[in-house]
C-alpha cells in the first residue's frame, strides 16, 4: 500500500496552475422575511443540466407559494442574491 500523496511532493515536481474553473452546480440557502417579520427558508439550486430549482424547508405563505410557481422565480432569486436590485 502506498503512502498518501502530499502537497509538497506534487509541488516539488510540478508547478500547478488553474487553467479554467467550471461551476457545474451550486446551492444557496435563501431566507425570506415578510412585513410581519416572519421568516421562511428555501434552498435554491442550480445545475448545468437541470437548471434552477427551489425547495422550501418550512411552510410558506400562499403569496410566496404563488410567486414560486411563476416563470423565472428562481432566476430572479439568483439575481437578487448576487446584488441585483432590478434598477
Order of alpha helices (4+ residues) and beta strands (2+ residues): alpha-beta-beta-beta-alpha-alpha
